[in-house]
Amino acid sequence: MSQPSPAPSAPAGPRVPEAVHRRRWAILGVLMLSLLIVVLDNSILNVAVRTIAAPAPTGLGATQSELEWAINSYTLVFAGLLFTSGLLGDRLGRKKVLLFGITVFGIGSALAAFSGSPGELIAFRAVMGLGAAFVMPATLAVLMNVFERDEQPKAIGIWAGGVGLAIAIGPITGGLLLEHFWWGSIFLVNVPVVLLALVLMVRLVPDSRDPRPGRVDVPGVLLSVVGLVLLVYGIIRGGELADFTDVTVLAPVLGGLAVLVGFVLHERRSDHPAIDMAYFKKPAFSAAVAAIALVFFALMGVTFFSAFYLQSVRGYSALQSGLLLLPLAVAQMAFAPRARLVVERLGARVVCAAGMLLVALGLAAFALFDASTPVWVLEVVFFLQGAGMAHIMPPVTVAIMQALPREKAGSGSAINNTFRQVGGALGVAVLGSVLSSVYRGEIEGHLGGVPAALRATAGESVEATLAVAEKLGPAGRDLVAPAYQAFLDAMHVTAIASAAIALVGAVVVAAFLPGRAPTAPEAPEAGAPDADPGAGTPEAGTRAPGVPAARPAASVPASAAGTGESARR
């Protein structure tokens, strides 16, 4: 990455071409459409695993291991290529990368829908992960290049709210499709949405790139891919085995960490690094990155066990479980776009710390749930979690993206998404292992009457115990109540662990994120997106002659008041 440019003596004028500025909200809508299907599809598959496990023609007859890899092949490719795709977007053009990613994702979706075997499904899910890895960072990078700095917090808030919406409506969409169509419909539904997104992207989205990308840091790119793939594979493997001491877990995890350490050392010494490690010396930047990882570690872990709680213990269908998560999505959609207003008033430190505490409170509430907890209590907890997330994600994303020059928006987006993905995968694996080990310890004392051939299987999870109980008929009835209680005990322990992780995140952001922004106009910080008026602008061209340097007051939101951008108006 090139070194940040020296700060100019006066604030720079608007950098986005007028034609792009006029259609910026329509462009954001196209980006949200692309983001929606990528994030939604990753949650929609969880609803269909039972159907896919059924014998043909209902499903594919997939085993438990094959089902796990249908999910994990996507995650592995997605996480491993996020950083590389962001770098390529900065170099080749973010629109080109976005078009490539959404096309590959659509092709992978169509192939996955008509998979003839579990092996084919795993392979085509990996293709979908490849496409998604190029879509996710590009959406945020394009956003940073079509909105001026004063409007970026609002746009990022809407972007973050869309992520929450997609996570919540995935199970609902999957449930509705499976009630009326075959299992492949959960993938085939992506195709018409992809075609619509492609048409709108070609017509509306401008291209942008780093005008001075420098030489390609080939060793750095290769080290990042190998390190992330090894690390995420080890995390996934540890979650499968519920044992992080196994050699097949330790070897890739330690190997991945060693390669990533080598990546950092290489980047610090390179004269043309893929990412300038000096940015991590900024406390606000590092704290924001850590907050992203910690909040998704805690939240993805609780999302994992809440699905079993709602469906296995409470008896709700997949569709009903998805509907119960709607308050989480509603809260994010309602509060995320407005989080910038609270940040302007109180500062990112107070807002994000309060959001983390709210998430921790919601996670800790699961330690009090039982099989008869009123539904309205669940809804309130999900709403509080969504409200907390809505006041964390936009401010920390803004902190990450505005710390880097605008021409490096792809790299910043890749860092944001990589830490979120790795944090989420680690949360599912580690907290899933805690859930599994506590459950196994609780249920083992009740498996004495189970045939030896089924005993190991019966102790794996609440779903496995209930399946064995059903297979045993009347003799298995005595297993049902202990299985529910063992799961609740395991969920309580895991909920406390999740809440503790969220509290750590609250401490991190309270210690290192900046407080309330100064009210006096300030010159842009060296290396900030507006520091170089000519760098990284969309390729739609320069501003037409006669267009004033400052935008009309009507085009600048009132929320910009009190920020360093106020001199722009």
TORMISE-347202 format. One line per field, with one value per residue (C-alpha): x, y, z; residue in one letter. Coordinates in nm, 2 decimals, decimal comma, m for minus. Layout:
residues N
px: X_...
py: Y_...
pz: Z_...
residu: A_...
***
This chain:
residues 569
px: 0,00_0,13_0,21_m0,06_m0,04_0,05_m0,25_m0,34_m0,36_m0,73_m1,02_m1,06_m1,38_m1,63_m1,47_m1,76_m1,86_m2,19_m2,36_m2,26_m2,36_m2,71_m2,78_m2,59_m2,89_m3,00_m2,64_m2,67_m2,99_m2,81_m2,53_m2,78_m2,95_m2,61_m2,53_m2,87_m2,85_m2,49_m2,55_m2,90_m2,79_m2,53_m2,81_m3,08_m2,90_m2,92_m3,30_m3,26_m3,01_m3,27_m3,43_m3,10_m3,01_m3,33_m3,29_m3,35_m3,58_m3,67_m3,30_m2,95_m2,91_m2,62_m2,44_m2,38_m2,02_m2,13_m2,39_m2,13_m1,90_m2,18_m2,18_m1,80_m1,68_m1,85_m1,71_m1,35_m1,33_m1,51_m1,29_m0,97_m1,02_m1,18_m0,85_m0,73_m1,05_m1,04_m0,69_m0,79_m1,09_m0,85_m0,62_m0,86_m1,17_m1,44_m1,72_m1,54_m1,48_m1,84_m1,97_m1,74_m1,83_m2,21_m2,19_m1,98_m2,22_m2,52_m2,36_m2,27_m2,62_m2,77_m2,53_m2,59_m2,97_m2,94_m2,66_m2,69_m2,48_m2,35_m2,00_m2,14_m2,32_m2,00_m1,81_m2,07_m2,11_m1,73_m1,80_m2,06_m1,81_m1,57_m1,82_m1,93_m1,57_m1,56_m1,90_m1,89_m1,58_m1,67_m2,01_m1,85_m1,56_m1,80_m2,01_m1,70_m1,64_m1,99_m2,07_m1,89_m1,72_m2,00_m2,27_m2,06_m2,18_m2,54_m2,48_m2,27_m2,55_m2,80_m2,54_m2,50_m2,87_m2,91_m2,66_m2,88_m3,19_m3,04_m2,93_m3,28_m3,49_m3,27_m3,45_m3,79_m3,72_m3,59_m3,88_m4,13_m3,95_m3,92_m4,29_m4,38_m4,08_m3,79_m3,47_m3,28_m3,52_m3,32_m3,03_m3,23_m3,41_m3,08_m3,06_m3,33_m3,21_m2,85_m2,97_m3,16_m2,85_m2,63_m2,85_m2,87_m2,50_m2,41_m2,65_m2,59_m2,27_m1,96_m1,62_m1,33_m0,98_m0,66_m0,50_m0,15_m0,17_0,21_0,35_0,16_0,27_0,25_0,42_0,19_m0,12_m0,02_0,07_m0,27_m0,46_m0,27_m0,27_m0,65_m0,74_m0,54_m0,67_m1,03_m1,00_m0,85_m1,13_m1,40_m1,23_m1,22_m1,59_m1,66_m1,46_m1,56_m1,19_m0,92_m0,64_m0,66_m0,36_m0,58_m0,70_m0,38_m0,17_m0,37_m0,45_m0,09_0,03_m0,22_m0,11_0,25_0,19_m0,01_0,27_0,50_0,25_0,27_0,65_0,67_0,42_0,62_0,94_0,80_0,84_0,51_0,29_m0,06_m0,17_0,02_0,06_0,11_m0,27_m0,29_m0,08_m0,38_m0,57_m0,91_m0,85_m0,73_m1,00_m1,27_m1,12_m1,11_m1,47_m1,59_m1,43_m1,54_m1,91_m1,94_m1,76_m2,03_m2,33_m2,26_m2,21_m2,54_m2,72_m2,58_m2,73_m3,05_m3,16_m3,14_m3,32_m3,61_m3,65_m3,54_m3,64_m3,93_m4,06_m4,09_m4,06_m3,78_m4,02_m4,15_m3,80_m3,71_m4,01_m3,91_m3,58_m3,76_m3,73_m3,35_m3,38_m3,63_m3,41_m3,11_m3,30_m3,46_m3,15_m2,84_m2,91_m2,96_m2,66_m2,45_m2,68_m2,61_m2,24_m2,24_m2,40_m2,22_m1,91_m1,82_m1,67_m1,99_m2,22_m2,02_m1,95_m2,32_m2,41_m2,16_m2,31_m2,66_m2,55_m2,38_m2,71_m2,90_m2,66_m2,66_m3,04_m3,02_m2,87_m3,21_m3,42_m3,59_m3,84_m4,14_m3,99_m4,27_m4,23_m4,26_m3,95_m3,76_m3,88_m3,76_m3,42_m3,38_m3,49_m3,23_m2,96_m3,05_m3,05_m2,71_m2,57_m2,71_m2,51_m2,18_m2,15_m2,19_m1,95_m1,68_m1,71_m1,69_m1,38_m1,21_m1,31_m1,23_m0,89_m0,77_m0,74_m1,05_m0,83_m0,77_m1,14_m1,12_m0,84_m1,03_m1,35_m1,16_m1,01_m1,35_m1,51_m1,21_m1,21_m1,59_m1,58_m1,30_m1,46_m1,79_m1,63_m1,43_m1,75_m1,94_m1,65_m1,54_m1,88_m2,02_m1,75_m1,84_m2,21_m2,12_m1,88_m2,12_m2,41_m2,22_m2,12_m2,48_m2,64_m2,39_m2,54_m2,88_m2,75_m2,71_m3,02_m2,91_m2,76_m2,38_m2,38_m2,60_m2,45_m2,18_m2,41_m2,68_m2,44_m2,33_m2,61_m2,97_m3,08_m2,89_m3,03_m3,39_m3,33_m3,20_m3,49_m3,74_m3,56_m3,59_m3,96_m4,13_m3,79_m3,65_m3,91_m3,71_m3,43_m3,64_m3,67_m3,30_m3,20_m3,39_m3,25_m2,89_m2,92_m3,06_m2,77_m2,52_m2,69_m2,67_m2,29_m2,24_m2,45_m2,24_m1,93_m2,08_m2,17_m1,82_m1,67_m1,91_m1,80_m1,43_m1,54_m1,71_m1,38_m1,18_m1,40_m1,43_m1,05_m0,95_m1,23_m1,23_m1,48_m1,70_m1,59_m1,47_m1,71_m1,46_m1,36_m1,04_m0,81_m0,84_m0,59_m0,30_m0,41_m0,78_m1,01_m1,03_m0,65_m0,59_m0,86_m0,77_m0,72_m0,96_m1,25_m1,51_m1,42_m1,74_m1,51_m1,43_m1,68_m1,82_m1,70_m1,90_m1,99_m1,89_m1,64_m1,88_m2,22_m2,54_m2,64_m2,95_m2,73_m2,55_m2,74_m2,79_m2,61_m2,29_m2,30_m2,04_m1,80_m1,47_m1,66_m1,87_m1,62_m1,73_m2,08
py: 0,00_0,35_0,57_0,82_1,16_1,46_1,66_1,96_2,30_2,33_2,08_1,93_1,99_1,73_1,44_1,24_1,34_1,52_1,25_0,98_1,19_1,24_0,86_0,76_0,62_0,42_0,28_0,19_0,00_m0,21_m0,28_m0,38_m0,62_m0,79_m0,80_m0,94_m1,26_m1,33_m1,30_m1,45_m1,76_m1,84_m1,86_m2,01_m2,35_m2,42_m2,46_m2,72_m2,96_m3,20_m3,22_m3,26_m3,54_m3,73_m4,01_m3,93_m3,81_m3,59_m3,50_m3,62_m3,87_m3,66_m3,77_m3,54_m3,48_m3,41_m3,16_m2,98_m2,95_m2,82_m2,53_m2,52_m2,53_m2,20_m2,05_m2,17_m2,03_m1,71_m1,63_m1,73_m1,50_m1,19_m1,01_m1,09_m0,99_m0,65_m0,59_m0,69_m0,45_m0,16_m0,26_m0,38_m0,18_m0,24_m0,26_m0,52_m0,73_m0,69_m0,80_m1,10_m1,20_m1,18_m1,37_m1,66_m1,66_m1,69_m1,98_m2,16_m2,12_m2,27_m2,56_m2,62_m2,63_m2,93_m3,12_m3,49_m3,59_m3,45_m3,42_m3,20_m2,98_m2,93_m2,84_m2,60_m2,43_m2,36_m2,19_m1,98_m1,89_m1,78_m1,54_m1,41_m1,33_m1,09_m0,94_m0,86_m0,63_m0,47_m0,35_m0,15_m0,03_0,11_0,27_0,46_0,59_0,72_0,89_1,20_1,16_1,34_1,10_0,78_0,71_0,72_0,49_0,25_0,24_0,13_m0,12_m0,27_m0,29_m0,48_m0,74_m0,79_m0,81_m1,08_m1,29_m1,28_m1,34_m1,63_m1,89_m1,74_m1,75_m2,11_m2,23_m2,08_m2,23_m2,58_m2,58_m2,54_m2,66_m2,91_m2,84_m2,70_m2,40_m2,24_m2,20_m2,15_m1,85_m1,66_m1,68_m1,42_m1,19_m1,21_m1,14_m0,83_m0,72_m0,75_m0,54_m0,27_m0,28_m0,23_0,07_0,24_0,15_0,36_0,20_0,32_0,19_0,30_0,53_0,45_0,08_0,02_m0,33_m0,64_m0,79_m1,15_m1,31_m1,11_m1,21_m1,58_m1,57_m1,41_m1,68_m1,98_m1,84_m1,77_m2,10_m2,30_m2,10_m2,12_m2,49_m2,56_m2,37_m2,55_m2,89_m2,81_m2,73_m3,06_m3,27_m3,05_m3,09_m2,83_m3,05_m3,30_m3,30_m3,24_m2,92_m2,80_m2,85_m2,62_m2,37_m2,33_m2,35_m2,08_m1,85_m1,90_m1,81_m1,50_m1,39_m1,43_m1,22_m0,94_m0,95_m0,95_m0,65_m0,45_m0,49_m0,47_m0,14_m0,22_m0,39_m0,52_m0,35_m0,09_m0,24_0,12_0,16_m0,11_0,12_0,35_0,25_0,34_0,13_m0,17_m0,14_m0,13_m0,44_m0,62_m0,52_m0,66_m0,99_m1,01_m0,92_m1,17_m1,44_m1,39_m1,35_m1,63_m1,87_m1,78_m1,79_m2,14_m2,27_m2,06_m2,26_m2,58_m2,42_m2,30_m2,61_m2,90_m2,79_m2,55_m2,75_m2,46_m2,53_m2,38_m2,12_m2,03_m2,01_m1,77_m1,55_m1,54_m1,38_m1,09_m0,85_m0,87_m0,77_m0,50_m0,34_m0,34_m0,19_0,07_0,18_0,11_0,40_0,64_0,52_0,81_1,06_0,91_0,89_1,26_1,34_1,10_0,98_0,64_0,52_0,56_0,43_0,12_0,03_0,07_m0,15_m0,42_m0,41_m0,45_m0,75_m0,90_m0,85_m1,03_m1,32_m1,35_m1,37_m1,71_m1,84_m1,79_m1,95_m2,28_m2,49_m2,27_m1,92_m1,69_m1,60_m1,23_m1,25_m1,41_m1,14_m0,86_m1,02_m1,06_m0,70_m0,58_m0,78_m0,62_m0,27_m0,34_m0,47_m0,16_0,07_m0,13_m0,23_0,12_0,31_0,05_0,00_0,38_0,39_0,12_0,26_0,62_0,54_0,44_0,65_0,62_0,46_0,18_0,12_m0,24_m0,32_m0,16_m0,35_m0,67_m0,62_m0,55_m0,86_m1,09_m1,02_m1,05_m1,39_m1,53_m1,41_m1,57_m1,90_m1,91_m1,83_m2,12_m2,36_m2,26_m2,20_m2,50_m2,71_m2,58_m2,66_m3,01_m3,10_m2,98_m3,16_m3,48_m3,47_m3,41_m3,67_m3,96_m4,06_m4,12_m4,34_m4,66_m4,83_m4,74_m5,02_m4,99_m4,94_m4,63_m4,49_m4,28_m4,13_m4,06_m3,84_m3,61_m3,36_m3,30_m3,38_m3,70_m3,81_m3,74_m3,93_m4,23_m4,20_m4,21_m4,51_m4,70_m4,64_m4,67_m4,77_m4,43_m4,21_m4,17_m4,00_m3,71_m3,51_m3,56_m3,45_m3,13_m3,06_m3,14_m2,91_m2,63_m2,67_m2,66_m2,36_m2,17_m2,23_m2,13_m1,82_m1,70_m1,76_m1,56_m1,28_m1,27_m1,23_m0,94_m0,78_m0,81_m0,63_m0,35_m0,30_m0,28_m0,02_0,18_0,19_0,27_0,41_0,79_0,99_1,27_1,43_1,80_2,06_2,29_2,23_2,04_1,96_1,60_1,37_1,25_0,94_1,01_0,95_1,32_1,39_1,34_1,51_1,33_0,98_0,69_0,88_0,70_0,67_0,84_1,14_1,47_1,73_1,92_2,28_2,53_2,30_2,46_2,29_2,28_2,11_2,30_2,30_2,09_1,80_1,79_1,62_1,82_1,53_1,66_1,96_1,94_1,73_1,82_1,82_2,13_2,35_2,18_2,33
pz: 0,00_m0,08_0,22_0,32_0,14_0,35_0,47_0,26_0,41_0,36_0,35_0,00_m0,20_m0,31_m0,49_m0,63_m0,99_m0,99_m1,21_m0,96_m0,66_m0,80_m0,82_m0,51_m0,32_m0,62_m0,64_m0,27_m0,34_m0,60_m0,36_m0,09_m0,34_m0,41_m0,04_0,06_m0,15_m0,05_0,32_0,31_0,12_0,39_0,66_0,44_0,41_0,78_0,73_0,46_0,61_0,73_0,39_0,21_0,45_0,35_0,09_m0,28_m0,43_m0,13_m0,06_m0,14_0,15_0,28_0,59_0,89_0,78_0,42_0,55_0,76_0,46_0,24_0,48_0,55_0,19_0,13_0,45_0,38_0,03_0,13_0,43_0,25_m0,04_0,12_0,16_m0,19_m0,35_m0,18_m0,32_m0,67_m0,65_m0,57_m0,86_m1,13_m1,06_m0,80_m1,05_m1,25_m0,94_m0,82_m1,16_m1,16_m0,81_m0,85_m1,19_m1,03_m0,73_m0,97_m1,17_m0,84_m0,72_m1,03_m1,02_m0,65_m0,71_m0,94_m0,76_m0,80_m0,50_m0,17_m0,33_m0,61_m0,36_m0,16_m0,47_m0,60_m0,26_m0,28_m0,62_m0,45_m0,17_m0,44_m0,59_m0,25_m0,16_m0,44_m0,38_m0,01_0,00_m0,33_m0,20_0,08_m0,13_m0,40_m0,13_0,00_m0,35_m0,44_m0,11_0,02_0,36_0,55_0,42_0,46_0,82_0,71_0,40_0,61_0,87_0,60_0,47_0,81_0,87_0,54_0,67_0,98_0,77_0,55_0,85_1,00_0,68_0,56_0,77_0,68_0,31_0,34_0,53_0,28_m0,01_0,14_0,22_m0,14_m0,35_m0,36_m0,16_m0,46_m0,47_m0,19_m0,43_m0,76_m0,61_m0,63_m1,01_m1,11_m0,83_m0,97_m1,32_m1,20_m1,00_m1,30_m1,52_m1,25_m1,18_m1,55_m1,57_m1,24_m1,06_m1,16_m1,16_m0,93_m0,86_m0,69_m0,94_m0,80_m0,71_m0,74_m0,79_m0,69_m0,36_m0,48_m0,17_0,06_m0,13_m0,13_0,24_0,33_0,13_0,27_0,63_0,63_0,47_0,72_1,01_0,92_0,82_1,17_1,34_1,14_1,21_1,59_1,58_1,41_1,66_1,96_2,05_1,98_2,11_1,82_1,59_1,28_1,45_1,60_1,29_1,06_1,33_1,43_1,07_0,97_1,26_1,17_0,80_0,91_1,13_0,83_0,63_0,89_0,90_0,52_0,49_0,75_0,55_0,19_0,00_m0,18_0,09_0,02_0,34_0,53_0,88_1,02_1,02_1,30_1,52_1,54_1,85_1,70_1,39_1,58_1,84_1,56_1,40_1,73_1,80_1,47_1,55_1,91_1,85_1,57_1,78_2,05_1,82_1,58_1,87_2,02_1,68_1,65_1,97_1,96_1,65_1,85_2,14_1,93_1,71_1,93_2,28_2,21_1,91_1,66_1,29_1,08_0,95_1,30_1,43_1,15_1,23_1,59_1,48_1,31_1,60_1,57_1,20_1,27_1,54_1,31_1,02_1,25_1,45_1,22_0,97_1,27_1,47_1,32_1,50_1,84_1,76_1,67_2,00_2,24_2,05_1,91_2,23_2,44_2,17_2,08_2,44_2,53_2,22_2,33_2,68_2,53_2,33_2,64_2,83_2,56_2,54_2,92_2,92_2,75_3,07_3,23_2,95_3,00_2,80_2,91_2,88_2,74_2,37_2,44_2,66_2,37_2,13_2,37_2,40_2,03_1,98_2,24_2,07_1,73_1,88_2,03_1,70_1,52_1,75_1,70_1,34_1,17_1,40_1,39_1,02_0,97_1,19_0,98_0,64_0,71_0,86_0,51_0,20_m0,03_m0,30_m0,06_0,01_m0,11_0,13_0,42_0,33_0,31_0,65_0,79_0,64_0,71_1,08_1,09_0,91_1,11_1,43_1,34_1,24_1,56_1,76_1,61_1,65_2,01_2,16_1,97_2,13_2,47_2,41_2,28_2,56_2,84_2,68_2,65_3,01_3,12_2,90_2,95_3,28_3,11_2,83_3,03_2,87_2,51_2,31_2,29_1,91_1,95_2,27_2,11_1,85_2,11_2,31_2,03_2,04_2,15_1,79_1,79_2,13_2,02_1,69_1,89_2,13_1,84_1,69_2,02_2,03_2,38_2,53_2,43_2,59_2,91_2,71_2,60_2,92_3,02_2,67_2,70_3,04_2,94_2,64_2,85_3,10_2,81_2,66_2,99_3,02_2,65_2,70_2,99_2,78_2,49_2,72_2,86_2,51_2,44_2,77_2,66_2,34_2,55_2,74_2,42_2,25_2,57_2,61_2,25_2,03_2,00_2,21_2,09_1,77_1,79_1,68_1,52_1,15_1,11_0,82_0,71_0,88_0,67_0,48_0,53_0,23_0,15_0,18_m0,19_m0,40_m0,71_m0,59_m0,62_m0,77_m0,98_m1,35_m1,45_m1,51_m1,35_m1,25_m1,54_m1,60_m1,40_m1,12_m0,79_m0,57_m0,28_m0,31_m0,27_0,10_0,02_m0,09_0,25_0,53_0,85_1,03_0,89_1,14_1,40_1,20_1,04_0,71_0,80_0,62_0,30_0,31
residu: M_S_Q_P_S_P_A_P_S_A_P_A_G_P_R_V_P_E_A_V_H_R_R_R_W_A_I_L_G_V_L_M_L_S_L_L_I_V_V_L_D_N_S_I_L_N_V_A_V_R_T_I_A_A_P_A_P_T_G_L_G_A_T_Q_S_E_L_E_W_A_I_N_S_Y_T_L_V_F_A_G_L_L_F_T_S_G_L_L_G_D_R_L_G_R_K_K_V_L_L_F_G_I_T_V_F_G_I_G_S_A_L_A_A_F_S_G_S_P_G_E_L_I_A_F_R_A_V_M_G_L_G_A_A_F_V_M_P_A_T_L_A_V_L_M_N_V_F_E_R_D_E_Q_P_K_A_I_G_I_W_A_G_G_V_G_L_A_I_A_I_G_P_I_T_G_G_L_L_L_E_H_F_W_W_G_S_I_F_L_V_N_V_P_V_V_L_L_A_L_V_L_M_V_R_L_V_P_D_S_R_D_P_R_P_G_R_V_D_V_P_G_V_L_L_S_V_V_G_L_V_L_L_V_Y_G_I_I_R_G_G_E_L_A_D_F_T_D_V_T_V_L_A_P_V_L_G_G_L_A_V_L_V_G_F_V_L_H_E_R_R_S_D_H_P_A_I_D_M_A_Y_F_K_K_P_A_F_S_A_A_V_A_A_I_A_L_V_F_F_A_L_M_G_V_T_F_F_S_A_F_Y_L_Q_S_V_R_G_Y_S_A_L_Q_S_G_L_L_L_L_P_L_A_V_A_Q_M_A_F_A_P_R_A_R_L_V_V_E_R_L_G_A_R_V_V_C_A_A_G_M_L_L_V_A_L_G_L_A_A_F_A_L_F_D_A_S_T_P_V_W_V_L_E_V_V_F_F_L_Q_G_A_G_M_A_H_I_M_P_P_V_T_V_A_I_M_Q_A_L_P_R_E_K_A_G_S_G_S_A_I_N_N_T_F_R_Q_V_G_G_A_L_G_V_A_V_L_G_S_V_L_S_S_V_Y_R_G_E_I_E_G_H_L_G_G_V_P_A_A_L_R_A_T_A_G_E_S_V_E_A_T_L_A_V_A_E_K_L_G_P_A_G_R_D_L_V_A_P_A_Y_Q_A_F_L_D_A_M_H_V_T_A_I_A_S_A_A_I_A_L_V_G_A_V_V_V_A_A_F_L_P_G_R_A_P_T_A_P_E_A_P_E_A_G_A_P_D_A_D_P_G_A_G_T_P_E_A_G_T_R_A_P_G_V_P_A_A_R_P_A_A_S_V_P_A_S_A_A_G_T_G_E_S_A_R_R
***
